[in-house]
Amino acid sequence: MLKNLVNLFFPEVCYACQNLLNDNEASICTTCRHDLPITNFHFNNDDTVKKVLYGRAKIEHATALFRFQKKSLVQQLIHGLKYKGYENIGFVLGNWLGGELKQIKAYQTIDAVIPVPLHKNKLKKRGYNQVTKFAEQLALALNAECYQNVLVKITNTKSQTTKERILRWNENQQLFATKNITQIKNKHILLVDDIITTGATIEACINVLTKAENVKISVATMAIA
């Protein structure tokens, strides 16, 4: 009864297309679920994401849920997640990808999931890290820990920062630092982010995480551009 009243005055809409959801739909409508460009990298043993980091960072496995293109449904989802306060999108996508990864033997050895952090200034402005709920749901699906106190962003970069600038920062100063790094000793870590493009941010994170003894890193993102 209460839910019906809420839906009457505040009807639920699809996070991707913004159309009204049917009673049997949740968060993303059936049409968009069929239209979203799923990669299936993890099902097909596809190294597309891993190749982005070839020669720059050692990783065990890597995947992305969607392919990202401008003016697409995926862009709508990521934009809503980051800039419109639709934090629950991270929950939905984490639940989606987590349900798939738990079927894959390569990801069943994950001990902990670590989200790429925001700088404290950006976190304060946005109010949440858009990757946190994504990471938490992946950890839940994989029966792993979710460590949010190991990786810290210490340099505040703009969203539009170019690959060259990030790489220069990687060479001259650290973008990220670690705390409580002994937590990940001898563990297989799944590092997660929203979008991988050049791989520079993921590379910067791996550079500091691999200072831990005998740590293995895999990567999962919501999308690959």
Backbone hydrogen bonds in HBPLUS format (Angstrom, degrees):
<---DONOR---> <-ACCEPTOR-->    atom                        ^
c    i                          cat <-CA-CA->   ^        H-A-AA   ^      H-
h    n   atom  resd res      DA  || num        DHA   H-A  angle D-A-AA Bond
n    s   type  num  typ     dist DA aas  dist angle  dist       angle   num
A0005-LEU N   A0001-MET O   3.03 MM   4  6.36 151.3  2.12 147.2 154.8     1
A0006-VAL N   A0002-LEU O   2.94 MM   4  6.24 159.0  1.98 152.2 157.9     2
A0007-ASN N   A0003-LYS O   2.90 MM   4  6.11 163.0  1.93 151.6 156.1     3
A0008-LEU N   A0004-ASN O   2.97 MM   4  6.10 134.9  2.18 135.2 147.2     4
A0009-PHE N   A0005-LEU O   3.26 MM   4  6.60 154.0  2.33 149.0 153.0     5
A0010-PHE N   A0006-VAL O   2.63 MM   4  5.58 152.6  1.70 154.7 164.7     6
A0021-LEU N   A0012-GLU O   3.01 MM   9  5.87 168.5  2.02 145.9 144.6     7
A0014-CYS N   A0019-ASN O   2.76 MM   5  5.47 161.5  1.80 157.6 161.1     8
A0018-GLN N   A0014-CYS O   2.88 MM   4  4.69 138.7  2.05 127.7 137.1     9
A0015-TYR N   A0027-SER O   2.83 MM  12  5.94 165.4  1.86 170.6 174.1    10
A0025-GLU N   A0022-ASN O   3.05 MM   3  5.27 165.5  2.07 115.7 117.8    11
A0028-ILE N   A0026-ALA O   2.66 MM   2  5.71 143.3  1.79 112.2  99.7    12
A0033-ARG N   A0029-CYS O   2.98 MM   4  6.26 156.4  2.04 153.2 160.7    13
A0034-HIS N   A0030-THR O   3.14 MM   4  6.40 144.3  2.28 143.3 151.7    14
A0034-HIS N   A0031-THR O   3.17 MM   3  5.29 126.3  2.47  96.1 109.3    15
A0035-ASP N   A0031-THR O   2.96 MM   4  6.21 141.0  2.12 140.6 152.7    16
A0036-LEU N   A0032-CYS O   2.78 MM   4  5.75 143.1  1.91 156.5 160.5    17
A0038-ILE N   A0036-LEU O   2.90 MM   2  5.88 122.5  2.24 116.0  99.7    18
A0067-ARG N   A0037-PRO O   2.98 MM  30  5.66 140.7  2.13 150.8 163.0    19
A0039-THR N   A0065-LEU O   3.02 MM  26  5.83 159.1  2.07 138.2 141.3    20
A0043-PHE N   A0040-ASN O   3.14 MM   3  5.28 131.0  2.39 100.9 113.8    21
A0044-ASN N   A0040-ASN O   3.08 MM   4  6.27 144.7  2.21 151.6 161.5    22
A0044-ASN N   A0041-PHE O   3.16 MM   3  5.23 126.1  2.47  95.8 109.6    23
A0046-ASP N   A0041-PHE O   2.99 MM   5  4.69 169.9  2.00 140.1 141.7    24
A0051-LYS N   A0047-ASP O   2.83 MM   4  5.96 150.5  1.92 159.9 167.0    25
A0052-VAL N   A0049-VAL O   3.11 MM   3  5.46 140.9  2.27 105.6 116.0    26
A0053-LEU N   A0050-LYS O   3.07 MM   3  5.64 145.9  2.19 112.3 120.8    27
A0054-TYR N   A0051-LYS O   3.21 MM   3  4.93 164.6  2.24  99.6 104.3    28
A0056-ARG N   A0053-LEU O   2.96 MM   3  5.34 161.6  2.00 137.5 138.2    29
A0057-ALA N   A0053-LEU O   3.18 MM   4  5.71 150.0  2.28 165.2 159.3    30
A0060-GLU N   A0217-ILE O   2.75 MM 157  5.93 162.2  1.78 152.1 158.5    31
A0219-VAL N   A0061-HIS O   2.88 MM 158  6.35 154.6  1.95 144.2 152.1    32
A0063-THR N   A0219-VAL O   2.95 MM 156  6.38 143.7  2.09 138.9 149.8    33
A0221-THR N   A0063-THR O   3.09 MM 158  6.57 146.6  2.20 137.7 147.7    34
A0065-LEU N   A0221-THR O   3.09 MM 156  6.61 149.6  2.18 148.8 155.8    35
A0066-PHE N   A0222-MET O   2.90 MM 156  6.17 149.9  1.99 135.7 145.6    36
A0224-ILE N   A0066-PHE O   2.96 MM 158  6.48 140.8  2.12 145.0 154.9    37
A0068-PHE N   A0224-ILE O   2.78 MM 156  5.52 172.6  1.78 140.8 140.1    38
A0076-GLN N   A0072-SER O   3.07 MM   4  6.42 152.1  2.15 144.7 152.5    39
A0077-LEU N   A0073-LEU O   2.99 MM   4  6.32 153.9  2.06 147.8 154.2    40
A0078-ILE N   A0074-VAL O   2.95 MM   4  6.24 171.0  1.96 160.0 160.7    41
A0079-HIS N   A0075-GLN O   2.84 MM   4  5.85 161.0  1.88 149.8 155.8    42
A0080-GLY N   A0076-GLN O   2.96 MM   4  6.03 158.4  2.00 143.6 149.7    43
A0081-LEU N   A0077-LEU O   2.94 MM   4  6.14 155.2  2.00 148.8 156.0    44
A0082-LYS N   A0078-ILE O   2.96 MM   4  6.13 158.3  2.01 149.2 154.2    45
A0083-TYR N   A0079-HIS O   2.83 MM   4  5.65 162.1  1.86 151.1 156.4    46
A0084-LYS N   A0080-GLY O   3.17 MM   4  4.67 146.2  2.29 114.8 121.4    47
A0086-TYR N   A0080-GLY O   3.13 MM   6  5.49 157.7  2.18 147.7 141.7    48
A0087-GLU N   A0085-GLY O   2.88 MM   2  5.48 138.1  2.05 101.8  90.0    49
A0089-ILE N   A0086-TYR O   3.09 MM   3  5.92 166.9  2.11 122.7 126.6    50
A0090-GLY N   A0087-GLU O   3.08 MM   3  5.89 142.5  2.23 120.8 127.2    51
A0091-PHE N   A0088-ASN O   3.03 MM   3  4.98 118.3  2.42  94.2 109.4    52
A0092-VAL N   A0088-ASN O   2.99 MM   4  6.37 160.2  2.03 154.6 158.9    53
A0093-LEU N   A0089-ILE O   2.91 MM   4  6.15 170.0  1.92 159.6 161.3    54
A0094-GLY N   A0090-GLY O   2.90 MM   4  5.88 151.9  1.98 141.1 149.6    55
A0095-ASN N   A0091-PHE O   2.93 MM   4  6.05 154.2  2.00 146.9 153.8    56
A0096-TRP N   A0092-VAL O   2.97 MM   4  6.17 149.9  2.06 141.9 150.7    57
A0097-LEU N   A0093-LEU O   2.89 MM   4  6.07 178.8  1.89 154.5 154.1    58
A0098-GLY N   A0094-GLY O   2.81 MM   4  5.64 152.0  1.88 137.8 147.4    59
A0099-GLY N   A0095-ASN O   3.06 MM   4  6.02 150.4  2.15 134.5 141.3    60
A0100-GLU N   A0097-LEU O   3.02 MM   3  5.16 132.4  2.26  99.2 112.4    61
A0101-LEU N   A0097-LEU O   2.84 MM   4  6.13 167.4  1.86 162.2 165.3    62
A0102-LYS N   A0098-GLY O   3.11 MM   4  6.08 155.6  2.17 148.8 152.9    63
A0103-GLN N   A0100-GLU O   3.07 MM   3  5.61 156.7  2.13 112.9 120.3    64
A0104-ILE N   A0101-LEU O   2.94 MM   3  5.18 156.9  1.99 109.6 117.2    65
A0107-TYR N   A0104-ILE O   3.03 MM   3  5.66 143.7  2.16 116.9 126.1    66
A0108-GLN N   A0105-LYS O   3.10 MM   3  5.12 153.0  2.18 103.5 111.9    67
A0110-ILE N   A0107-TYR O   3.37 MM   3  5.58 166.7  2.39 108.4 109.9    68
A0111-ASP N   A0188-HIS O   2.81 MM  77  5.29 163.8  1.84 146.2 151.9    69
A0145-GLU N   A0111-ASP O   3.03 MM  34  6.37 166.1  2.05 143.7 140.3    70
A0112-ALA N   A0188-HIS O   3.42 MM  76  6.76 156.8  2.48 150.9 152.2    71
A0190-LEU N   A0112-ALA O   2.86 MM  78  6.28 160.3  1.90 155.5 162.1    72
A0113-VAL N   A0145-GLU O   2.74 MM  32  6.15 153.4  1.81 147.5 154.5    73
A0147-TYR N   A0113-VAL O   2.92 MM  34  6.17 142.7  2.06 150.6 162.6    74
A0114-ILE N   A0190-LEU O   2.89 MM  76  6.15 161.0  1.92 146.3 150.7    75
A0192-VAL N   A0114-ILE O   2.98 MM  78  6.23 161.2  2.02 148.4 151.4    76
A0116-VAL N   A0192-VAL O   2.90 MM  76  6.08 152.6  1.98 177.4 173.0    77
A0122-LYS N   A0119-HIS O   3.03 MM   3  5.40 116.5  2.45 108.5 123.1    78
A0123-LEU N   A0119-HIS O   2.88 MM   4  6.10 159.4  1.92 159.8 166.7    79
A0124-LYS N   A0120-LYS O   2.98 MM   4  6.06 153.5  2.05 139.6 145.9    80
A0125-LYS N   A0121-ASN O   3.11 MM   4  6.34 152.8  2.19 140.1 147.3    81
A0126-ARG N   A0122-LYS O   2.89 MM   4  6.06 166.4  1.91 154.2 157.3    82
A0127-GLY N   A0123-LEU O   2.70 MM   4  5.48 150.1  1.79 141.1 151.0    83
A0132-THR N   A0129-ASN O   3.07 MM   3  5.52 159.3  2.12 117.1 123.1    84
A0135-ALA N   A0131-VAL O   2.90 MM   4  6.11 158.4  1.94 155.4 161.1    85
A0136-GLU N   A0132-THR O   2.87 MM   4  6.16 159.8  1.91 154.7 160.8    86
A0137-GLN N   A0133-LYS O   3.02 MM   4  6.14 159.3  2.07 146.9 151.1    87
A0138-LEU N   A0134-PHE O   3.11 MM   4  6.32 153.2  2.19 144.2 151.8    88
A0139-ALA N   A0135-ALA O   2.92 MM   4  6.14 161.6  1.96 152.7 157.7    89
A0140-LEU N   A0136-GLU O   2.98 MM   4  6.19 155.1  2.04 142.6 149.5    90
A0141-ALA N   A0137-GLN O   2.99 MM   4  6.16 161.4  2.02 146.3 150.7    91
A0142-LEU N   A0138-LEU O   2.96 MM   4  6.12 150.3  2.05 148.2 156.4    92
A0144-ALA N   A0139-ALA O   2.83 MM   5  4.69 171.3  1.84 143.5 145.4    93
A0143-ASN N   A0140-LEU O   3.30 MM   3  5.12 161.2  2.34  99.2 104.2    94
A0179-LYS N   A0150-VAL O   2.73 MM  29  4.72 147.4  1.83 131.0 140.0    95
A0152-VAL N   A0177-ALA O   2.81 MM  25  5.21 163.3  1.84 159.4 158.0    96
A0177-ALA N   A0152-VAL O   2.78 MM  25  5.21 153.8  1.85 152.0 160.4    97
A0154-ILE N   A0175-LEU O   2.88 MM  21  5.68 149.5  1.98 138.6 148.1    98
A0161-THR N   A0158-LYS O   3.04 MM   3  5.29 161.9  2.07 115.2 117.0    99
A0166-ILE N   A0162-THR O   3.06 MM   4  6.38 161.8  2.10 154.1 159.1   100
A0167-LEU N   A0163-LYS O   2.85 MM   4  6.06 165.8  1.87 157.9 161.9   101
A0168-ARG N   A0164-GLU O   2.93 MM   4  6.09 150.5  2.02 141.5 149.8   102
A0169-TRP N   A0165-ARG O   2.92 MM   4  6.18 153.4  1.99 145.4 152.6   103
A0170-ASN N   A0166-ILE O   2.84 MM   4  6.15 153.6  1.91 148.5 156.6   104
A0171-GLU N   A0167-LEU O   3.08 MM   4  6.36 142.3  2.23 140.6 149.7   105
A0172-ASN N   A0168-ARG O   2.97 MM   4  6.19 155.1  2.03 149.8 156.5   106
A0173-GLN N   A0169-TRP O   2.71 MM   4  5.23 161.4  1.74 146.5 151.8   107
A0183-GLN N   A0180-ASN O   3.01 MM   3  5.88 166.0  2.03 124.2 128.7   108
A0184-ILE N   A0181-ILE O   3.12 MM   3  5.86 157.4  2.17 118.4 123.1   109
A0185-LYS N   A0182-THR O   3.27 MM   3  5.17 167.0  2.29 103.9 107.6   110
A0187-LYS N   A0184-ILE O   3.19 MM   3  5.30 142.8  2.33 137.0 128.6   111
A0186-ASN N   A0213-GLU O   2.95 MM  27  6.28 161.9  1.99 160.3 163.8   112
A0216-LYS N   A0187-LYS O   2.94 MM  29  6.25 168.2  1.95 153.4 155.7   113
A0189-ILE N   A0216-LYS O   2.71 MM  27  5.98 171.4  1.71 163.1 160.2   114
A0218-SER N   A0189-ILE O   2.75 MM  29  6.08 157.1  1.80 166.5 173.4   115
A0191-LEU N   A0218-SER O   2.80 MM  27  6.11 165.2  1.82 160.3 155.1   116
A0220-ALA N   A0191-LEU O   3.02 MM  29  6.37 154.9  2.08 153.0 156.3   117
A0193-ASP N   A0220-ALA O   3.29 MM  27  6.85 143.0  2.44 140.5 150.3   118
A0222-MET N   A0193-ASP O   3.20 MM  29  6.80 142.0  2.36 140.1 150.5   119
A0222-MET N   A0194-ASP O   3.01 MM  28  4.84 120.0  2.39 110.7 127.0   120
A0223-ALA N   A0194-ASP O   2.93 MM  29  6.32 139.7  2.10 153.8 166.0   121
A0196-ILE N   A0223-ALA O   3.07 MM  27  6.58 150.7  2.16 146.7 154.4   122
A0225-ALA N   A0196-ILE O   3.03 MM  29  6.30 165.7  2.05 154.1 157.7   123
A0203-GLU N   A0199-GLY O   2.86 MM   4  5.99 158.7  1.91 152.5 159.3   124
A0204-ALA N   A0200-ALA O   2.99 MM   4  6.18 155.0  2.05 142.8 149.0   125
A0205-CYS N   A0201-THR O   3.07 MM   4  6.39 151.9  2.15 148.2 155.5   126
A0206-ILE N   A0202-ILE O   2.91 MM   4  6.18 163.8  1.94 155.3 159.6   127
A0207-ASN N   A0203-GLU O   2.94 MM   4  6.13 152.7  2.01 150.3 157.6   128
A0208-VAL N   A0205-CYS O   3.18 MM   3  5.62 133.4  2.41 105.5 116.1   129
A0209-LEU N   A0205-CYS O   2.99 MM   4  6.21 161.1  2.02 154.4 160.6   130
A0210-THR N   A0206-ILE O   2.97 MM   4  5.85 159.5  2.01 152.6 154.8   131
A0211-LYS N   A0208-VAL O   3.24 MM   3  5.55 160.3  2.28 108.4 112.0   132
A0212-ALA N   A0209-LEU O   3.14 MM   3  6.02 169.4  2.15 121.5 124.7   133
